[in-house]
Amino acid sequence: MYRSCSKCGKIHGYNEPCTIKRVYKKTNESELRNTYAWHSKAVEIKEKSKYLCSLCLEEGRATYDGLEVHHIDKVADKPERLLDNYNLICLCSRHHEEVEDNDSIKDRLFKLARDREDA
């Protein structure tokens, strides 16, 4: 009996171990995101957003499923803004994917974050 190996993608015998070892490259960004401070801040932003997607709410819909906290200025570009409330916004997974590489919407997101903080 054979199986597809999740490490190398080749076909091995069922009891035959793979000799390839996965190497995970840690980046500074992933280390920053894997901290208690970041996870606490993400929960805080969701609470301040009343567990609703900010863009959906602006469009007149209430979406509370699949919420993620998005860095408007990317952590890789500006790591000092990792925990800055004015750089964080609560989005549903659909909107998060849409805005990920869309710089034209940044001003709108900054305004929504400012409105949330100043409320």
Backbone as JSON Lines, residues from 0, in Angstrom:
{"i":0,"aa":"M","n":[0.84,-1.17,0.0],"ca":[0.0,0.0,0.0],"c":[0.9,1.25,0.0]}
{"i":1,"aa":"Y","n":[0.48,2.26,-0.75],"ca":[1.26,3.48,-0.87],"c":[0.46,4.69,-0.38]}
{"i":2,"aa":"R","n":[1.19,5.77,-0.11],"ca":[0.54,7.01,0.34],"c":[1.3,8.2,-0.23]}
{"i":3,"aa":"S","n":[0.59,9.3,-0.33],"ca":[1.2,10.55,-0.77],"c":[1.82,11.23,0.45]}
{"i":4,"aa":"C","n":[3.07,11.62,0.33],"ca":[3.8,12.21,1.46],"c":[3.47,13.7,1.58]}
{"i":5,"aa":"S","n":[3.1,14.12,2.78],"ca":[2.78,15.54,3.0],"c":[4.02,16.4,3.09]}
{"i":6,"aa":"K","n":[5.19,15.78,3.28],"ca":[6.44,16.55,3.41],"c":[7.08,16.84,2.05]}
{"i":7,"aa":"C","n":[7.15,15.82,1.21],"ca":[7.85,16.02,-0.07],"c":[6.94,15.93,-1.28]}
{"i":8,"aa":"G","n":[5.7,15.42,-1.09],"ca":[4.76,15.33,-2.21],"c":[4.92,14.08,-3.05]}
{"i":9,"aa":"K","n":[5.88,13.23,-2.73],"ca":[6.11,12.0,-3.5],"c":[5.28,10.86,-2.93]}
{"i":10,"aa":"I","n":[5.32,9.72,-3.61],"ca":[4.61,8.52,-3.18],"c":[5.6,7.62,-2.45]}
{"i":11,"aa":"H","n":[5.23,7.2,-1.24],"ca":[6.06,6.3,-0.44],"c":[5.23,5.09,-0.06]}
{"i":12,"aa":"G","n":[5.9,4.02,0.33],"ca":[5.21,2.89,0.92],"c":[4.57,3.34,2.23]}
{"i":13,"aa":"Y","n":[3.5,2.69,2.62],"ca":[2.72,3.12,3.78],"c":[3.58,3.22,5.04]}
{"i":14,"aa":"N","n":[4.47,2.28,5.28],"ca":[5.31,2.29,6.49],"c":[6.7,2.85,6.23]}
{"i":15,"aa":"E","n":[6.93,3.36,5.05],"ca":[8.25,3.9,4.7],"c":[8.33,5.37,5.1]}
{"i":16,"aa":"P","n":[9.25,5.73,5.99],"ca":[9.35,7.14,6.42],"c":[10.0,8.01,5.34]}
{"i":17,"aa":"C","n":[9.63,9.26,5.33],"ca":[10.22,10.22,4.4],"c":[11.52,10.75,4.99]}
{"i":18,"aa":"T","n":[12.5,10.94,4.15],"ca":[13.8,11.44,4.63],"c":[13.88,12.96,4.58]}
{"i":19,"aa":"I","n":[12.9,13.58,3.96],"ca":[12.87,15.04,3.86],"c":[12.32,15.62,5.16]}
{"i":20,"aa":"K","n":[12.97,16.66,5.66],"ca":[12.45,17.34,6.85],"c":[12.03,18.74,6.45]}
{"i":21,"aa":"R","n":[10.84,19.12,6.9],"ca":[10.35,20.47,6.61],"c":[11.16,21.48,7.4]}
{"i":22,"aa":"V","n":[11.44,22.59,6.74],"ca":[12.12,23.69,7.4],"c":[11.19,24.89,7.35]}
{"i":23,"aa":"Y","n":[10.81,25.38,8.51],"ca":[9.95,26.54,8.59],"c":[10.81,27.77,8.82]}
{"i":24,"aa":"K","n":[10.64,28.75,7.97],"ca":[11.41,29.97,8.08],"c":[10.63,30.97,8.92]}
{"i":25,"aa":"K","n":[11.16,31.29,10.07],"ca":[10.51,32.28,10.92],"c":[10.89,33.67,10.44]}
{"i":26,"aa":"T","n":[9.9,34.51,10.34],"ca":[10.15,35.89,9.97],"c":[9.91,36.76,11.19]}
{"i":27,"aa":"N","n":[10.43,37.95,11.15],"ca":[10.21,38.88,12.25],"c":[8.71,39.16,12.39]}
{"i":28,"aa":"E","n":[8.01,39.24,11.27],"ca":[6.57,39.5,11.28],"c":[5.82,38.38,12.0]}
{"i":29,"aa":"S","n":[6.16,37.13,11.71],"ca":[5.46,36.01,12.36],"c":[5.78,35.96,13.85]}
{"i":30,"aa":"E","n":[6.98,36.33,14.24],"ca":[7.32,36.36,15.66],"c":[6.53,37.45,16.38]}
{"i":31,"aa":"L","n":[6.34,38.6,15.74],"ca":[5.58,39.67,16.36],"c":[4.11,39.29,16.51]}
{"i":32,"aa":"R","n":[3.56,38.6,15.53],"ca":[2.15,38.22,15.58],"c":[1.88,37.09,16.56]}
{"i":33,"aa":"N","n":[2.91,36.36,16.93],"ca":[2.73,35.22,17.83],"c":[3.07,35.62,19.27]}
{"i":34,"aa":"T","n":[2.48,36.71,19.73],"ca":[2.73,37.18,21.09],"c":[1.41,37.37,21.82]}
{"i":35,"aa":"Y","n":[1.49,37.33,23.13],"ca":[0.3,37.56,23.94],"c":[-0.22,38.98,23.72]}
{"i":36,"aa":"A","n":[0.69,39.94,23.59],"ca":[0.29,41.34,23.39],"c":[-0.55,41.49,22.12]}
{"i":37,"aa":"W","n":[-0.13,40.83,21.03],"ca":[-0.87,40.94,19.77],"c":[-2.25,40.29,19.9]}
{"i":38,"aa":"H","n":[-2.31,39.09,20.47],"ca":[-3.59,38.4,20.61],"c":[-4.55,39.18,21.51]}
{"i":39,"aa":"S","n":[-4.03,39.78,22.55],"ca":[-4.86,40.61,23.43],"c":[-5.38,41.84,22.69]}
{"i":40,"aa":"K","n":[-4.51,42.45,21.9],"ca":[-4.9,43.64,21.12],"c":[-5.97,43.28,20.1]}
{"i":41,"aa":"A","n":[-5.85,42.12,19.45],"ca":[-6.84,41.69,18.46],"c":[-8.22,41.52,19.12]}
{"i":42,"aa":"V","n":[-8.25,40.94,20.31],"ca":[-9.51,40.78,21.03],"c":[-10.07,42.16,21.39]}
{"i":43,"aa":"E","n":[-9.2,43.07,21.82],"ca":[-9.64,44.43,22.17],"c":[-10.28,45.14,20.97]}
{"i":44,"aa":"I","n":[-9.66,45.02,19.8],"ca":[-10.18,45.67,18.6],"c":[-11.53,45.06,18.21]}
{"i":45,"aa":"K","n":[-11.66,43.75,18.32],"ca":[-12.95,43.11,18.02],"c":[-14.02,43.59,19.0]}
{"i":46,"aa":"E","n":[-13.67,43.71,20.26],"ca":[-14.64,44.19,21.26],"c":[-15.07,45.62,20.96]}
{"i":47,"aa":"K","n":[-14.1,46.48,20.63],"ca":[-14.42,47.87,20.31],"c":[-15.28,47.97,19.06]}
{"i":48,"aa":"S","n":[-15.14,47.01,18.16],"ca":[-15.93,46.98,16.93],"c":[-17.25,46.26,17.13]}
{"i":49,"aa":"K","n":[-17.52,45.87,18.38],"ca":[-18.76,45.15,18.73],"c":[-18.89,43.84,17.95]}
{"i":50,"aa":"Y","n":[-17.73,43.23,17.66],"ca":[-17.67,41.97,16.94],"c":[-18.41,42.03,15.61]}
{"i":51,"aa":"L","n":[-18.24,43.14,14.9],"ca":[-18.83,43.33,13.57],"c":[-17.76,43.76,12.59]}
{"i":52,"aa":"C","n":[-17.9,43.37,11.34],"ca":[-17.0,43.82,10.28],"c":[-17.27,45.3,10.01]}
{"i":53,"aa":"S","n":[-16.24,46.11,10.06],"ca":[-16.39,47.56,9.89],"c":[-16.87,47.94,8.49]}
{"i":54,"aa":"L","n":[-16.38,47.26,7.46],"ca":[-16.79,47.59,6.1],"c":[-18.22,47.12,5.82]}
{"i":55,"aa":"C","n":[-18.58,45.96,6.31],"ca":[-19.97,45.49,6.14],"c":[-20.93,46.45,6.84]}
{"i":56,"aa":"L","n":[-20.55,46.88,8.04],"ca":[-21.4,47.79,8.81],"c":[-21.57,49.11,8.06]}
{"i":57,"aa":"E","n":[-20.5,49.59,7.45],"ca":[-20.57,50.82,6.66],"c":[-21.51,50.66,5.47]}
{"i":58,"aa":"E","n":[-21.59,49.43,4.93],"ca":[-22.45,49.14,3.79],"c":[-23.88,48.8,4.22]}
{"i":59,"aa":"G","n":[-24.14,48.8,5.53],"ca":[-25.48,48.55,6.03],"c":[-25.79,47.1,6.35]}
{"i":60,"aa":"R","n":[-24.75,46.26,6.45],"ca":[-24.94,44.86,6.81],"c":[-24.22,44.58,8.12]}
{"i":61,"aa":"A","n":[-24.7,43.61,8.87],"ca":[-24.05,43.21,10.12],"c":[-23.45,41.83,9.94]}
{"i":62,"aa":"T","n":[-22.13,41.76,9.81],"ca":[-21.43,40.49,9.64],"c":[-20.56,40.25,10.86]}
{"i":63,"aa":"Y","n":[-20.78,39.13,11.52],"ca":[-20.01,38.82,12.71],"c":[-19.31,37.46,12.6]}
{"i":64,"aa":"D","n":[-19.42,36.8,11.47],"ca":[-18.74,35.51,11.25],"c":[-17.39,35.72,10.58]}
{"i":65,"aa":"G","n":[-16.43,34.92,10.95],"ca":[-15.11,34.95,10.31],"c":[-14.37,36.26,10.48]}
{"i":66,"aa":"L","n":[-14.44,36.85,11.66],"ca":[-13.79,38.15,11.88],"c":[-12.29,38.0,12.05]}
{"i":67,"aa":"E","n":[-11.56,38.95,11.49],"ca":[-10.11,39.01,11.58],"c":[-9.72,40.45,11.8]}
{"i":68,"aa":"V","n":[-8.59,40.66,12.46],"ca":[-8.09,42.02,12.66],"c":[-7.01,42.28,11.63]}
{"i":69,"aa":"H","n":[-7.19,43.34,10.87],"ca":[-6.31,43.68,9.74],"c":[-5.4,44.85,10.09]}
{"i":70,"aa":"H","n":[-4.13,44.74,9.74],"ca":[-3.19,45.86,9.86],"c":[-3.28,46.67,8.57]}
{"i":71,"aa":"I","n":[-3.67,47.91,8.69],"ca":[-3.82,48.76,7.51],"c":[-2.46,49.02,6.88]}
{"i":72,"aa":"D","n":[-1.49,49.47,7.7],"ca":[-0.09,49.5,7.27],"c":[0.5,48.15,7.66]}
{"i":73,"aa":"K","n":[1.05,47.43,6.71],"ca":[1.53,46.07,6.94],"c":[2.61,46.02,8.01]}
{"i":74,"aa":"V","n":[2.6,44.94,8.77],"ca":[3.58,44.75,9.84],"c":[4.99,44.65,9.26]}
{"i":75,"aa":"A","n":[5.11,44.05,8.09],"ca":[6.42,43.92,7.46],"c":[7.01,45.29,7.12]}
{"i":76,"aa":"D","n":[6.14,46.26,6.77],"ca":[6.6,47.59,6.41],"c":[6.8,48.48,7.64]}
{"i":77,"aa":"K","n":[5.89,48.37,8.6],"ca":[5.94,49.24,9.79],"c":[5.68,48.42,11.05]}
{"i":78,"aa":"P","n":[6.68,47.66,11.51],"ca":[6.48,46.81,12.69],"c":[6.17,47.59,13.96]}
{"i":79,"aa":"E","n":[6.55,48.86,14.0],"ca":[6.27,49.68,15.19],"c":[4.78,49.96,15.36]}
{"i":80,"aa":"R","n":[3.99,49.74,14.31],"ca":[2.54,49.99,14.37],"c":[1.75,48.7,14.63]}
{"i":81,"aa":"L","n":[2.42,47.66,15.1],"ca":[1.78,46.37,15.36],"c":[0.59,46.5,16.3]}
{"i":82,"aa":"L","n":[0.72,47.29,17.36],"ca":[-0.33,47.39,18.38],"c":[-1.01,48.75,18.38]}
{"i":83,"aa":"D","n":[-0.89,49.5,17.31],"ca":[-1.48,50.83,17.21],"c":[-2.96,50.71,16.83]}
{"i":84,"aa":"N","n":[-3.85,51.14,17.72],"ca":[-5.29,51.02,17.47],"c":[-5.73,51.71,16.19]}
{"i":85,"aa":"Y","n":[-5.06,52.78,15.81],"ca":[-5.43,53.53,14.6],"c":[-4.95,52.83,13.33]}
{"i":86,"aa":"N","n":[-4.19,51.74,13.48],"ca":[-3.71,50.97,12.34],"c":[-4.43,49.62,12.23]}
{"i":87,"aa":"L","n":[-5.37,49.36,13.12],"ca":[-6.05,48.07,13.17],"c":[-7.54,48.22,12.92]}
{"i":88,"aa":"I","n":[-8.09,47.28,12.17],"ca":[-9.52,47.33,11.88],"c":[-10.07,45.9,11.83]}
{"i":89,"aa":"C","n":[-11.28,45.74,12.3],"ca":[-11.95,44.44,12.35],"c":[-12.69,44.21,11.02]}
{"i":90,"aa":"L","n":[-12.36,43.13,10.33],"ca":[-12.96,42.82,9.04],"c":[-13.39,41.37,8.97]}
{"i":91,"aa":"C","n":[-14.41,41.1,8.17],"ca":[-14.77,39.7,7.89],"c":[-13.71,39.14,6.93]}
{"i":92,"aa":"S","n":[-13.66,37.83,6.82],"ca":[-12.62,37.22,5.99],"c":[-12.72,37.65,4.52]}
{"i":93,"aa":"R","n":[-13.94,37.87,4.03],"ca":[-14.12,38.3,2.63],"c":[-13.5,39.68,2.41]}
{"i":94,"aa":"H","n":[-13.84,40.64,3.28],"ca":[-13.28,41.98,3.14],"c":[-11.77,41.99,3.42]}
{"i":95,"aa":"H","n":[-11.32,41.17,4.36],"ca":[-9.89,41.12,4.65],"c":[-9.11,40.7,3.41]}
{"i":96,"aa":"E","n":[-9.61,39.72,2.72],"ca":[-8.94,39.27,1.49],"c":[-8.97,40.36,0.42]}
{"i":97,"aa":"E","n":[-10.09,41.08,0.31],"ca":[-10.21,42.14,-0.7],"c":[-9.25,43.3,-0.45]}
{"i":98,"aa":"V","n":[-9.05,43.68,0.8],"ca":[-8.24,44.86,1.1],"c":[-6.77,44.55,1.3]}
{"i":99,"aa":"E","n":[-6.41,43.27,1.34],"ca":[-5.04,42.87,1.67],"c":[-3.99,43.59,0.82]}
{"i":100,"aa":"D","n":[-4.14,43.66,-0.46],"ca":[-3.16,44.31,-1.32],"c":[-3.77,45.49,-2.08]}
{"i":101,"aa":"N","n":[-4.79,46.1,-1.51],"ca":[-5.47,47.21,-2.16],"c":[-5.16,48.51,-1.42]}
{"i":102,"aa":"D","n":[-4.15,49.24,-1.89],"ca":[-3.74,50.48,-1.23],"c":[-4.74,51.61,-1.43]}
{"i":103,"aa":"S","n":[-5.62,51.49,-2.42],"ca":[-6.56,52.58,-2.7],"c":[-7.62,52.72,-1.61]}
{"i":104,"aa":"I","n":[-7.79,51.72,-0.78],"ca":[-8.83,51.76,0.25],"c":[-8.26,52.15,1.63]}
{"i":105,"aa":"K","n":[-6.95,52.35,1.71],"ca":[-6.3,52.64,2.99],"c":[-6.9,53.84,3.72]}
{"i":106,"aa":"D","n":[-7.15,54.93,3.01],"ca":[-7.7,56.13,3.66],"c":[-9.07,55.84,4.28]}
{"i":107,"aa":"R","n":[-9.87,55.07,3.59],"ca":[-11.2,54.71,4.1],"c":[-11.08,53.87,5.37]}
{"i":108,"aa":"L","n":[-10.11,52.93,5.38],"ca":[-9.9,52.09,6.55],"c":[-9.38,52.9,7.73]}
{"i":109,"aa":"F","n":[-8.44,53.81,7.45],"ca":[-7.93,54.68,8.53],"c":[-9.06,55.52,9.12]}
{"i":110,"aa":"K","n":[-9.98,56.0,8.29],"ca":[-11.1,56.8,8.78],"c":[-12.01,55.96,9.68]}
{"i":111,"aa":"L","n":[-12.29,54.73,9.27],"ca":[-13.12,53.85,10.08],"c":[-12.46,53.54,11.42]}
{"i":112,"aa":"A","n":[-11.15,53.32,11.41],"ca":[-10.42,53.05,12.65],"c":[-10.45,54.29,13.55]}
{"i":113,"aa":"R","n":[-10.27,55.46,12.96],"ca":[-10.31,56.71,13.73],"c":[-11.69,56.93,14.34]}
{"i":114,"aa":"D","n":[-12.72,56.7,13.55],"ca":[-14.1,56.85,14.05],"c":[-14.36,55.9,15.21]}
{"i":115,"aa":"R","n":[-13.88,54.67,15.11],"ca":[-14.06,53.7,16.19],"c":[-13.37,54.16,17.47]}
{"i":116,"aa":"E","n":[-12.16,54.67,17.34],"ca":[-11.38,55.08,18.51],"c":[-11.92,56.37,19.13]}
{"i":117,"aa":"D","n":[-12.45,57.26,18.31],"ca":[-12.9,58.54,18.81],"c":[-14.36,58.5,19.31]}
{"i":118,"aa":"A","n":[-15.02,57.37,19.13],"ca":[-16.42,57.25,19.55],"c":[-16.56,57.15,21.07]}
